[in-house]
């Protein structure tokens, strides 16, 4: 039975989603908002943080809130592309395509940096094209399709760092850190079966396919003033000419930033974006796309300079 959307407005959806995810993951309200924005904007999210910070649980809980099909793949050095995308199998003289784990609405790609480049490339095609190609034949993925990838930045052996082309496919890179003291105490009060959270089944689906389509229509209708559009482009262009920055943000990054900005405005109950929306979203959209060559300048530093002094041209 299809799930109907359970919200009055996108602003109320934001608060209800945080409350639902909070049944199993405490203190990560901002991450929940960003995952909602990514789903609305048709983007993908990379969650980075130390082990045990509920990255996997956060992804699963978000899928429950979206009311979407969910698959999880645990990446290892021997994970093959066929496990991910599927393969053609011949039985009794008949060839049939057997779909892989990627055929779902929300894919949790756990420890994405532990799988080799060939498998990462298979995921990259799916993220970019919303389809996979097996033996020359294209297979469309379900809509919506959202990848929530995780990685542990402290792993040093047996890892395959994501190349810039892969990182550029992620709308957001979000660092999931340890919560504060009070939230960790609240975490202990959550119902558990042994060490396993016991409330996933209590999470109420709020969107479903119909609700997400409605949210996307609202996002596409968001008003973008001329000065805001020029500010987005000005910030992106400034990152390309900063001293100490070897690789600035791409044109794709500008599109991603604009989409995230629209979604952020909608979740705050507005139909028009502002420069402040851009400044808020840029800290999640742009730093992972910048490569710096000067140890004295971090991607966050470079972004701040670009936000404060973008390259603007008169209309």
Backbone torsions as a table, in degrees:
resi	resn	phi	psi	omega
1	UNK	NA	126.1	-177.4
2	UNK	-65.0	148.5	179.1
3	UNK	-90.5	128.8	176.1
4	UNK	-92.5	154.9	-176.3
5	UNK	-70.2	143.1	-173.6
6	UNK	-119.4	57.3	178.4
7	UNK	-154.7	153.8	-178.9
8	UNK	-89.7	-36.0	179.2
9	UNK	-151.4	165.7	179.7
10	UNK	-67.7	-28.1	177.0
11	UNK	-66.5	-40.4	177.6
12	UNK	-73.5	-31.7	176.7
13	UNK	-59.1	-42.2	-179.2
14	UNK	-57.0	-47.3	-177.6
15	UNK	-70.7	-38.4	179.1
16	UNK	-67.6	-38.6	179.2
17	UNK	-63.3	-43.2	178.8
18	UNK	-62.9	-37.2	179.4
19	UNK	-67.8	-39.9	-179.4
20	UNK	-67.9	-47.9	179.4
21	UNK	-64.4	-32.5	179.0
22	UNK	-62.9	-12.4	175.3
23	UNK	-67.2	-23.1	-178.4
24	UNK	-127.2	-23.1	-179.4
25	UNK	-127.2	116.3	-174.1
26	UNK	-99.2	138.2	170.7
27	UNK	80.9	17.3	-179.2
28	UNK	-122.2	39.0	-177.5
29	UNK	-59.5	-39.9	-179.4
30	UNK	-64.9	-39.5	178.4
31	UNK	-63.0	-38.0	177.9
32	UNK	-62.4	-44.2	177.7
33	UNK	-58.6	-43.6	-178.5
34	UNK	-66.7	-35.8	176.9
35	UNK	-67.7	-36.9	174.6
36	UNK	-63.6	-44.1	178.6
37	UNK	-60.1	-43.5	179.8
38	UNK	-61.8	-42.4	179.3
39	UNK	-62.9	-41.9	178.9
40	UNK	-66.2	-38.8	-174.5
41	UNK	-88.9	3.5	-177.9
42	UNK	60.5	37.9	179.8
43	UNK	-109.0	175.0	180.0
44	UNK	-121.2	158.1	-172.3
45	UNK	-129.0	136.5	173.0
46	UNK	-108.5	117.6	177.1
47	UNK	-99.6	124.0	-179.0
48	UNK	-123.2	138.2	178.6
49	UNK	172.3	171.0	-178.9
50	UNK	-67.4	162.3	178.0
51	UNK	-61.0	149.2	173.7
52	UNK	80.8	17.5	178.5
53	UNK	-104.2	19.3	171.8
54	UNK	68.8	28.7	178.2
55	UNK	-62.2	-47.1	-180.0
56	UNK	-64.5	-44.5	-179.8
57	UNK	-63.8	-36.9	177.4
58	UNK	-62.4	-44.0	178.1
59	UNK	-63.3	-43.1	179.8
60	UNK	-65.6	-43.8	-179.6
61	UNK	-63.5	-37.7	178.2
62	UNK	-64.1	-39.7	177.0
63	UNK	-61.1	-39.1	177.2
64	UNK	-61.9	-44.7	-179.5
65	UNK	-62.9	-39.9	179.4
66	UNK	-69.7	-16.5	-176.9
67	UNK	67.2	35.8	-172.8
68	UNK	-115.4	158.1	173.8
69	UNK	-65.0	146.6	-172.9
70	UNK	-136.7	134.1	170.9
71	UNK	-131.7	151.5	177.3
72	UNK	-127.1	136.1	174.1
73	UNK	-123.4	127.2	177.6
74	UNK	-92.7	104.7	-176.4
75	UNK	-73.7	137.9	176.1
76	UNK	-137.7	169.0	179.8
77	UNK	-61.4	-20.1	-179.6
78	UNK	-105.7	13.7	174.5
79	UNK	-69.3	128.3	-176.8
80	UNK	-100.4	156.7	177.1
81	UNK	-58.2	-35.8	-178.0
82	UNK	-65.3	-31.7	176.3
83	UNK	-63.0	-32.3	-176.6
84	UNK	-82.9	-51.3	-171.6
85	UNK	-97.2	-23.6	-177.5
86	UNK	110.9	-180.0	-178.6
87	UNK	-157.1	160.9	174.2
88	UNK	-86.2	132.0	-179.3
89	UNK	-124.0	131.8	178.7
90	UNK	-103.6	122.4	178.6
91	UNK	-135.1	128.4	-179.8
92	UNK	53.4	40.2	177.2
93	UNK	78.6	-0.1	-179.0
94	UNK	-112.3	130.9	179.7
95	UNK	-96.9	130.1	-177.6
96	UNK	-133.9	141.2	177.7
97	UNK	-85.4	124.0	176.4
98	UNK	-103.8	113.6	-174.8
99	UNK	-70.6	149.6	178.8
100	UNK	-93.7	-171.6	-174.3
101	UNK	-68.1	-15.8	-176.9
102	UNK	-72.6	-14.1	-179.2
103	UNK	-82.3	83.9	-178.0
104	UNK	-160.4	176.6	176.8
105	UNK	-86.3	-42.7	178.3
106	UNK	-123.2	116.8	178.8
107	UNK	-107.1	121.0	173.5
108	UNK	-93.9	110.2	-179.7
109	UNK	-97.4	91.2	-173.1
110	UNK	-78.4	130.5	178.9
111	UNK	54.6	58.3	-175.4
112	UNK	-61.0	-26.5	-178.8
113	UNK	-83.2	7.2	176.1
114	UNK	-102.0	4.5	177.8
115	UNK	-112.0	148.4	-172.9
116	UNK	-70.9	165.9	-175.2
117	UNK	-55.5	-34.3	-177.8
118	UNK	-63.1	-40.4	178.9
119	UNK	-75.2	-37.6	174.6
120	UNK	-59.0	-38.8	-179.1
121	UNK	-65.1	-36.9	177.6
122	UNK	-63.3	-39.9	176.9
123	UNK	-67.6	-38.2	-179.8
124	UNK	-59.1	-44.8	179.4
125	UNK	-59.6	-44.9	-178.8
126	UNK	-62.1	-42.1	-179.6
127	UNK	-64.9	-38.9	-175.5
128	UNK	-81.6	-41.8	-170.8
129	UNK	-102.8	-11.0	-174.7
130	UNK	57.5	32.3	178.4
131	UNK	-157.6	166.0	173.8
132	UNK	-129.2	153.8	178.9
133	UNK	-118.0	122.2	179.3
134	UNK	-126.0	116.5	-178.9
135	UNK	52.1	44.3	174.5
136	UNK	84.2	-5.2	-178.4
137	UNK	-107.4	133.7	-177.9
138	UNK	-91.0	132.1	177.6
139	UNK	-119.9	121.0	-178.7
140	UNK	-74.5	143.4	176.9
141	UNK	-89.2	159.4	178.5
142	UNK	-61.7	156.8	173.5
143	UNK	-120.1	125.5	6.3
144	UNK	-77.2	159.9	175.9
145	UNK	-136.6	116.5	-176.8
146	UNK	-129.5	125.6	174.4
147	UNK	-99.2	124.9	171.3
148	UNK	-113.8	103.7	-177.4
149	UNK	-100.1	148.3	176.5
150	UNK	-124.2	152.6	171.8
151	UNK	-152.9	150.9	179.6
152	UNK	-102.9	112.1	-175.4
153	UNK	-70.6	-9.3	-177.5
154	UNK	-92.0	-7.3	175.4
155	UNK	-71.6	130.4	-178.7
156	UNK	-119.4	-22.4	-177.6
157	UNK	-114.6	143.8	178.0
158	UNK	68.3	28.5	-179.7
159	UNK	-118.6	157.6	-179.9
160	UNK	-127.8	92.4	-176.5
161	UNK	-53.9	141.3	-179.8
162	UNK	-68.8	129.6	176.6
163	UNK	-70.4	166.3	-176.0
164	UNK	-59.3	-35.7	-179.0
165	UNK	-63.9	-33.6	177.3
166	UNK	-74.4	-44.0	180.0
167	UNK	-60.5	-35.0	-177.8
168	UNK	-67.5	-16.6	179.3
169	UNK	-80.3	-15.7	-179.0
170	UNK	-87.6	126.2	175.8
171	UNK	-60.2	-48.1	-178.6
172	UNK	-125.6	148.9	160.6
173	UNK	-120.0	120.4	-173.1
174	UNK	-120.1	127.3	177.6
175	UNK	-89.6	121.4	178.9
176	UNK	-99.8	106.0	-176.7
177	UNK	-101.3	174.3	174.2
178	UNK	-63.5	143.6	178.4
179	UNK	-78.0	172.2	179.1
180	UNK	-75.2	175.3	-173.3
181	UNK	-58.0	-47.8	-176.3
182	UNK	-64.5	-38.0	178.4
183	UNK	-68.1	-34.9	177.2
184	UNK	-67.3	-35.4	175.0
185	UNK	-66.1	-42.5	177.6
186	UNK	-60.6	-35.4	179.1
187	UNK	-59.3	-38.6	-179.5
188	UNK	-68.5	-21.8	-178.4
189	UNK	-84.8	-12.0	179.0
190	UNK	-66.3	146.1	176.9
191	UNK	-62.6	133.2	177.5
192	UNK	-133.3	150.0	166.8
193	UNK	-105.4	97.4	-169.5
194	UNK	66.4	-121.4	178.5
195	UNK	-97.1	2.2	-174.7
196	UNK	-97.4	130.0	176.6
197	UNK	-57.7	141.0	-171.8
198	UNK	-112.1	14.9	-172.7
199	UNK	-117.8	4.9	-179.6
200	UNK	-57.7	-39.7	-179.3
201	UNK	-68.5	-13.6	179.9
202	UNK	-89.8	-7.6	-179.4
203	UNK	-71.0	129.0	-178.4
204	UNK	-88.8	126.3	173.6
205	UNK	-65.4	130.9	-174.9
206	UNK	-109.7	-17.5	-172.9
207	UNK	-116.7	-70.6	-169.6
208	UNK	74.0	174.6	-176.9
209	UNK	-63.2	-42.5	-178.8
210	UNK	-62.8	-45.4	-179.2
211	UNK	-65.1	-39.3	179.9
212	UNK	-68.0	-39.6	176.0
213	UNK	-61.1	-41.2	178.2
214	UNK	-62.1	-43.4	179.3
215	UNK	-63.5	-38.7	-179.3
216	UNK	-68.1	-35.9	176.7
217	UNK	-63.6	-42.7	177.3
218	UNK	-61.7	-42.4	-179.8
219	UNK	-60.9	-46.3	-177.0
220	UNK	-64.6	-24.7	-179.4
221	UNK	-89.2	2.7	-178.2
222	UNK	-66.4	138.6	-177.1
223	UNK	-83.6	130.3	178.4
224	UNK	-117.5	103.5	176.9
225	UNK	-60.1	151.6	-177.4
226	UNK	-56.5	-40.8	-176.9
227	UNK	-68.0	-28.6	178.1
228	UNK	-72.7	-43.8	178.1
229	UNK	-59.9	-41.4	179.8
230	UNK	-69.7	-32.1	177.6
231	UNK	-66.8	-42.0	177.8
232	UNK	-57.7	-50.5	-179.3
233	UNK	-64.7	-38.7	-179.9
234	UNK	-63.6	-39.4	178.0
235	UNK	-65.5	-47.2	-178.8
236	UNK	-61.3	-44.6	-178.9
237	UNK	-65.9	-34.5	-179.7
238	UNK	-65.0	-34.6	-179.8
239	UNK	-63.3	-19.9	-176.4
240	UNK	-83.4	-13.8	-174.1
241	UNK	-120.1	7.2	-178.1
242	UNK	-74.4	140.5	174.5
243	UNK	-61.8	135.2	178.5
244	UNK	88.2	-4.9	178.3
245	UNK	-105.0	117.3	-178.3
246	UNK	-83.2	-36.1	179.7
247	UNK	-135.3	120.4	178.5
248	UNK	-91.6	-171.1	-177.2
249	UNK	-76.7	146.7	-177.0
250	UNK	-86.9	172.2	173.3
251	UNK	-63.0	-34.8	175.4
252	UNK	-59.6	-37.2	179.2
253	UNK	-61.2	-37.6	178.3
254	UNK	-64.2	-42.0	178.1
255	UNK	-63.6	-44.1	178.5
256	UNK	-61.9	-43.4	-178.9
257	UNK	-63.3	-40.2	180.0
258	UNK	-65.7	-42.8	179.9
259	UNK	-64.6	-43.4	178.7
260	UNK	-63.9	-37.5	179.3
261	UNK	-63.3	-42.9	177.4
262	UNK	-61.0	-45.9	-178.4
263	UNK	-64.4	-38.9	179.1
264	UNK	-62.3	-42.4	178.2
265	UNK	-61.5	-43.6	-178.9
266	UNK	-64.1	-40.5	179.7
267	UNK	-68.5	-18.2	175.3
268	UNK	-95.3	7.5	174.3
269	UNK	84.2	20.3	-179.0
270	UNK	-117.2	150.1	178.2
271	UNK	-103.7	4.6	179.6
272	UNK	-131.0	135.7	-178.9
273	UNK	-87.3	157.3	179.0
274	UNK	-126.6	168.0	176.4
275	UNK	-63.0	-32.2	178.7
276	UNK	-65.0	-34.7	173.7
277	UNK	-59.4	-42.6	-179.8
278	UNK	-62.7	-46.7	-178.2
279	UNK	-63.2	-35.4	179.4
280	UNK	-68.9	-46.2	-176.3
281	UNK	-76.7	-27.4	-176.5
282	UNK	-59.4	-32.0	-177.5
283	UNK	-68.1	-17.4	177.2
284	UNK	-103.6	-23.8	-175.5
285	UNK	-89.3	-36.3	-167.1
286	UNK	-100.4	-39.4	-170.7
287	UNK	-55.9	-37.6	-177.3
288	UNK	-72.8	-6.1	178.3
289	UNK	-97.9	-8.0	-176.8
290	UNK	-97.2	136.9	174.5
291	UNK	-115.2	120.3	-179.0
292	UNK	-104.2	148.3	179.7
293	UNK	-114.8	0.1	-179.2
294	UNK	-112.8	120.6	-178.6
295	UNK	-62.7	-18.8	-179.2
296	UNK	-83.9	-6.9	-178.5
297	UNK	-124.2	122.5	175.7
298	UNK	-96.4	160.7	174.8
299	UNK	-53.9	-38.6	178.8
300	UNK	-64.9	-38.7	177.2
301	UNK	-63.7	-45.2	-179.4
302	UNK	-62.5	-41.3	179.1
303	UNK	-62.0	-42.9	-178.9
304	UNK	-60.9	-39.9	177.2
305	UNK	-62.6	-43.6	-179.5
306	UNK	-64.7	-38.0	179.4
307	UNK	-67.7	-35.4	-176.8
308	UNK	-83.1	-24.2	-178.6
309	UNK	-142.2	65.3	-179.8
310	UNK	-67.6	163.0	175.7
311	UNK	-87.2	104.5	-176.4
312	UNK	-110.3	141.4	175.5
313	UNK	-120.4	148.1	178.1
314	UNK	-68.6	142.7	178.4
315	UNK	-64.1	NA	NA
